[in-house]
Amino acid sequence: METPALPPTPAPPTRKKLPLGALAVALVSDVLSVGFEFVPPLQIGLDLATGLVLWAMLGWRWPLLPALIVEAIPGLALFPTWSLVVGALPFLGGTSPPAGDGRAPGR
């Protein structure tokens, strides 16, 4: 008896697909953020989850930290902060994931 062949493993995201996926995450988060504006626990949870997902996808990027802070201010969640920051990252220094073990430099 032959053992069945394993399905091929999916290829890792390419450098072009990763920023597009991050932009999709940011857009969905900004749309959901409008609905959660008046439910602060959900809003905070959404913003923390968005920040973690974007950092996992894009690596450590300093502009993501101020975006998280702006999103934590009540009333400013109606502004599409995540989408603007992720969209601006290619112009601010790239969106490629960090090389090595993924830790921030100096750690």
N, CA and C of each residue as an Amber inpcrd file, in Angstrom:
protein
   321
   0.8270000  -1.1810000   0.0000000   0.0000000   0.0000000   0.0000000
   0.8670000   1.2390000   0.0000000   0.4560000   2.1480000  -0.8200000
   1.1720000   3.4110000  -0.8570000   0.4890000   4.4080000   0.0680000
   1.2980000   5.1940000   0.7230000   0.7120000   6.2430000   1.5500000
   0.3000000   7.4000000   0.6560000  -0.7990000   8.0220000   0.9650000
  -1.2410000   9.1380000   0.1210000  -0.2500000  10.2950000   0.1950000
  -0.1050000  10.9560000  -0.9100000   0.8150000  12.0950000  -0.9600000
   0.2330000  13.2500000  -0.1540000   1.1100000  13.9310000   0.5380000
   0.6800000  15.0940000   1.3130000   0.3910000  16.2540000   0.3640000
  -0.5920000  17.0690000   0.7060000  -0.8500000  18.2250000  -0.1550000
   0.3260000  19.2010000  -0.0720000   0.5660000  19.9180000  -1.1460000
   1.6900000  20.8490000  -1.1160000   1.4460000  21.9470000  -0.0940000
   2.5090000  22.3720000   0.5600000   2.3790000  23.4500000   1.5350000
   2.2430000  24.7750000   0.7920000   1.4110000  25.6660000   1.2970000
   1.2440000  26.9380000   0.6080000   2.5350000  27.7520000   0.6650000
   2.7780000  28.4710000  -0.3910000   3.9700000  29.3110000  -0.4430000
   3.8200000  30.4720000   0.5280000   4.9170000  30.9160000   1.1330000
   4.8180000  32.0680000   2.0210000   4.4000000  33.3030000   1.2310000
   3.7610000  34.2650000   1.8910000   3.3210000  35.4560000   1.1750000
   4.4910000  36.1810000   0.5250000   4.2570000  36.6650000  -0.6590000
   5.3140000  37.4150000  -1.3360000   5.3490000  38.8320000  -0.8030000
   6.4050000  39.5500000  -1.1460000   6.5410000  40.9270000  -0.6670000
   5.4530000  41.8260000  -1.2220000   4.8690000  41.4760000  -2.3570000
   3.8020000  42.3000000  -2.9190000   2.4590000  41.9810000  -2.2710000
   2.2220000  40.7210000  -1.9280000   0.9350000  40.3360000  -1.3540000
   0.8220000  40.7360000   0.1090000   1.9200000  40.7510000   0.8430000
   1.8790000  41.0560000   2.2630000   1.3720000  42.4650000   2.5380000
   1.8760000  43.5100000   1.8740000   1.3210000  44.8480000   2.1260000
  -0.1380000  44.9790000   1.6970000  -0.5420000  44.2730000   0.6450000
  -1.9440000  44.3220000   0.2310000  -2.8360000  43.6600000   1.2750000
  -2.3790000  42.5790000   1.8460000  -3.1330000  41.9270000   2.9180000
  -3.2170000  42.8050000   4.1530000  -2.1140000  43.4870000   4.4670000
  -2.1130000  44.3980000   5.6140000  -3.0660000  45.5620000   5.3690000
  -3.1200000  46.0510000   4.1400000  -4.0450000  47.1340000   3.8190000
  -5.4890000  46.6480000   3.9380000  -5.7510000  45.4130000   3.5400000
  -7.0940000  44.8500000   3.6850000  -7.4820000  44.7500000   5.1630000
  -6.5460000  44.3100000   6.0060000  -6.7990000  44.2340000   7.4460000
  -7.1050000  45.6250000   7.9940000  -6.3300000  46.6200000   7.5710000
  -6.5310000  47.9920000   8.0480000  -7.8900000  48.5410000   7.6020000
  -8.2580000  48.2740000   6.3640000  -9.5430000  48.7650000   5.8610000
 -10.7120000  48.1300000   6.6150000 -10.6410000  46.8200000   6.8300000
 -11.7140000  46.1340000   7.5680000 -11.7910000  46.6690000   8.9910000
 -10.6420000  46.8880000   9.6190000 -10.6240000  47.4120000  10.9760000
 -11.2350000  48.8040000  11.0450000 -10.9150000  49.6550000  10.0760000
 -11.4750000  51.0070000  10.0740000 -12.9890000  50.9940000   9.8550000
 -13.4670000  50.0950000   9.0200000 -14.9220000  49.9980000   8.8000000
 -15.6140000  49.4980000  10.0710000 -15.0610000  48.4510000  10.6870000
 -15.6450000  47.9390000  11.9330000 -15.5480000  48.9570000  13.0560000
 -14.5080000  49.7590000  13.0310000 -14.2770000  50.7530000  14.0720000
 -15.4120000  51.7600000  14.1500000 -15.9990000  52.1000000  13.0100000
 -17.1150000  53.0420000  13.0000000 -18.2990000  52.4470000  13.7640000
 -18.5460000  51.1750000  13.5900000 -19.6500000  50.5290000  14.2860000
 -19.4030000  50.3350000  15.7710000 -18.1530000  50.1980000  16.1540000
 -17.8090000  49.9580000  17.5590000 -17.4880000  51.2370000  18.3150000
 -17.6500000  52.3880000  17.7010000 -17.2520000  53.6550000  18.3100000
 -17.9070000  53.8790000  19.6660000 -19.1460000  53.4710000  19.8210000
 -19.8610000  53.7250000  21.0610000 -19.8460000  52.5280000  22.0160000
 -19.0080000  51.5540000  21.7280000 -18.8240000  50.3980000  22.6130000
 -17.3160000  50.2960000  22.8930000 -16.8230000  51.0970000  23.8470000
 -15.3670000  51.2000000  24.0530000 -14.6240000  49.8710000  24.2500000
 -15.1450000  48.8930000  25.0020000 -14.3740000  47.6520000  25.1290000
 -14.1490000  46.9470000  23.7810000 -15.1700000  46.9460000  22.9290000
 -15.0070000  46.3350000  21.6120000 -14.0440000  47.1440000  20.7510000
 -14.1340000  48.4590000  20.8570000 -13.2440000  49.3370000  20.0940000
 -11.7890000  49.1090000  20.4870000 -11.5220000  49.0430000  21.7760000
 -10.1560000  48.8270000  22.2580000  -9.6540000  47.4520000  21.8240000
 -10.4970000  46.4350000  21.9630000 -10.1100000  45.0890000  21.5440000
  -9.8070000  45.0160000  20.0580000 -10.6380000  45.6690000  19.2540000
 -10.4260000  45.6970000  17.8070000  -9.1020000  46.3750000  17.4650000
  -8.8230000  47.4970000  18.1200000  -7.5830000  48.2240000  17.8290000
  -6.3440000  47.4440000  18.2710000  -6.4140000  46.8080000  19.4270000
  -5.2800000  45.9780000  19.8660000  -5.0610000  44.8040000  18.9270000
  -6.1490000  44.1530000  18.5280000  -6.0240000  43.0260000  17.6020000
  -5.4750000  43.4900000  16.2560000  -5.9440000  44.6430000  15.7740000
  -5.4560000  45.1760000  14.5030000  -3.9730000  45.4900000  14.5920000
  -3.5640000  46.1330000  15.6740000  -2.1450000  46.4410000  15.8530000
  -1.2810000  45.1900000  15.8740000  -1.7280000  44.1710000  16.5890000
  -0.9590000  42.9220000  16.6600000  -0.8940000  42.2240000  15.3010000
  -2.0080000  42.1870000  14.5930000  -2.0170000  41.5380000  13.2740000
  -1.1110000  42.2910000  12.3000000  -1.1870000  43.6190000  12.3130000
  -0.3440000  44.3950000  11.4020000   1.1270000  44.2500000  11.7510000
   1.4620000  44.2330000  13.0460000   2.8600000  44.0260000  13.4200000
   3.3240000  42.6260000  13.0410000   2.4440000  41.6410000  13.1450000
   2.8090000  40.2810000  12.7370000   3.0270000  40.2010000  11.2230000
   2.2130000  40.9370000  10.4690000   2.3240000  40.8870000   9.0140000
   3.4850000  41.7270000   8.4830000   3.6760000  42.9020000   9.0660000
   4.6360000  43.8620000   8.5160000   5.9260000  43.9740000   9.3050000
   5.9640000  43.3870000  10.4830000   7.1290000  43.5720000  11.3310000
   7.0030000  44.8880000  12.0820000   8.0170000  45.1930000  12.8740000
   7.9810000  46.4130000  13.6750000   8.1150000  47.6290000  12.7700000
   7.1290000  48.4740000  12.7970000   7.1220000  49.7390000  12.0640000
   6.6910000  50.8250000  13.0380000   7.5180000  51.8190000  13.2300000
   7.2080000  52.8850000  14.1790000   5.8900000  53.5950000  13.8890000
   5.5070000  53.8530000  12.6470000   4.2330000  54.5510000  12.4210000
   3.0040000  53.7940000  12.9390000   3.1130000  52.4970000  13.1730000
   1.9710000  51.7520000  13.6960000   1.6750000  52.1060000  15.1490000
   2.6890000  52.4920000  15.9100000   2.4860000  52.8310000  17.3210000
   1.6580000  54.1100000  17.4720000   2.0030000  55.2110000  16.7860000
   1.1280000  56.3840000  16.8870000  -0.2920000  56.1150000  16.3750000
  -0.4280000  55.2400000  15.3840000  -1.7650000  54.9060000  14.8910000
  -2.5780000  54.2360000  15.9890000  -1.9450000  53.3550000  16.7500000
  -2.6340000  52.6960000  17.8560000  -3.0450000  53.7160000  18.9130000
  -2.1630000  54.6740000  19.1810000  -2.4770000  55.7130000  20.1720000
  -3.6350000  56.5850000  19.6870000  -3.6060000  56.9840000  18.4210000
  -4.6910000  57.8060000  17.8770000  -6.0060000  57.0410000  17.9160000
  -5.9730000  55.7640000  17.5950000  -7.1990000  54.9610000  17.6190000
  -7.7520000  54.8150000  19.0340000  -6.9120000  54.9560000  20.0550000
  -7.3700000  54.8250000  21.4380000  -8.0890000  56.0710000  21.9350000
  -7.9730000  57.1790000  21.2140000  -8.6290000  58.4210000  21.6220000
 -10.0880000  58.3820000  21.1500000 -11.0210000  58.5110000  22.0970000
 -12.4400000  58.4580000  21.7130000 -12.7870000  59.5400000  20.6860000
 -13.5610000  59.1610000  19.6990000 -13.9900000  60.0920000  18.6730000
 -13.1040000  60.1000000  17.4440000 -11.8350000  59.7950000  17.6040000
 -10.9290000  59.7800000  16.4560000 -10.9690000  58.4690000  15.6860000
 -11.6740000  57.4930000  16.2120000 -11.7640000  56.2130000  15.5190000
 -12.5700000  56.3300000  14.2330000 -13.3090000  57.4090000  14.0830000
 -14.0480000  57.6110000  12.8410000 -13.1270000  57.9790000  11.6990000
 -11.9140000  58.4170000  12.0180000 -10.9000000  58.7500000  11.0170000
 -10.1720000  57.4600000  10.6340000  -9.9600000  57.1650000   9.3620000
  -9.3520000  55.8800000   8.9480000  -7.8420000  55.8260000   9.1870000
  -7.4450000  55.8560000  10.4330000  -6.0310000  55.9280000  10.8000000
  -5.2450000  54.7220000  10.3160000  -5.7520000  53.5200000  10.5860000
  -5.0160000  52.3100000  10.1940000  -4.7600000  52.2910000   8.6910000
  -5.7930000  52.5920000   7.9190000  -5.6630000  52.5490000   6.4540000
  -4.6460000  53.5710000   5.9620000  -4.6870000  54.7630000   6.5250000
  -3.7370000  55.7980000   6.1030000  -2.2970000  55.4320000   6.4590000
  -2.1010000  54.8940000   7.6490000  -0.7310000  54.5450000   8.0680000
  -0.1970000  53.3890000   7.2340000  -0.9920000  52.3380000   7.0460000
  -0.5230000  51.1990000   6.2460000  -0.3070000  51.6230000   4.7950000
  -1.1870000  52.4840000   4.2820000  -1.0160000  52.9780000   2.9250000
   0.2130000  53.8600000   2.7650000   0.6120000  54.5390000   3.8260000
   1.7790000  55.4300000   3.7700000   3.0950000  54.7030000   4.0310000
   3.0560000  53.5140000   4.5860000   4.2900000  52.8010000   4.9320000
   5.2650000  52.6250000   3.7620000   4.8070000  52.3260000   2.5570000
   5.7800000  52.1980000   1.4590000   6.5570000  53.4980000   1.2020000
   5.9410000  54.6160000   1.5190000   6.6050000  55.8970000   1.3100000
   7.4350000  56.3250000   2.5130000   7.2380000  55.6470000   3.6400000
   7.9530000  55.9870000   4.8670000   9.1160000  55.0470000   5.1620000
   9.4070000  54.1340000   4.2750000  10.5320000  53.2540000   4.5350000
  10.2760000  51.7990000   4.2290000   9.2200000  51.4730000   3.5500000
   8.9940000  50.1040000   3.1180000   8.1090000  49.3180000   4.0480000
   7.6590000  48.1740000   3.5410000   6.7900000  47.2920000   4.3140000
   7.3120000  45.8750000   4.3280000   8.5780000  45.6800000   4.0110000
   9.0990000  44.3130000   4.0000000   9.2890000  43.8290000   5.4290000
   9.0350000  42.5540000   5.6760000   9.2150000  42.0330000   7.0210000
  10.6820000  42.0630000   7.4050000  10.9640000  42.2130000   8.6970000
  12.3500000  42.2830000   9.1230000  13.0820000  40.9700000   8.8840000
  14.3560000  41.0610000   8.6210000  15.1830000  39.8660000   8.4300000
  15.5690000  39.3090000   9.8010000  15.9430000  38.0810000   9.8180000
  16.4240000  37.4860000  11.0660000  15.2970000  36.8510000  11.8500000
  15.3830000  36.9800000  13.1800000  14.4250000  36.2980000  14.0410000
  13.1630000  37.1120000  14.2970000  13.0200000  38.2860000  13.6880000
  11.8030000  39.0610000  13.8200000  11.7860000  40.0040000  15.0060000
  12.8450000  40.0040000  15.8150000  12.8820000  40.9140000  16.9530000
  13.3410000  42.2860000  16.4940000  12.9650000  43.2890000  17.2370000
  13.3690000  44.6500000  16.9270000  14.8820000  44.7690000  17.1340000
  15.5530000  45.6400000  16.3680000  16.9920000  45.8050000  16.5430000
  17.3210000  46.2780000  17.9570000  18.4420000  45.8220000  18.4600000
  18.9150000  46.2260000  19.7700000  18.3750000  45.4010000  20.9060000
  17.6710000  44.3360000  20.5950000  17.1490000  43.4800000  21.6660000
  17.9350000  42.2120000  21.7410000
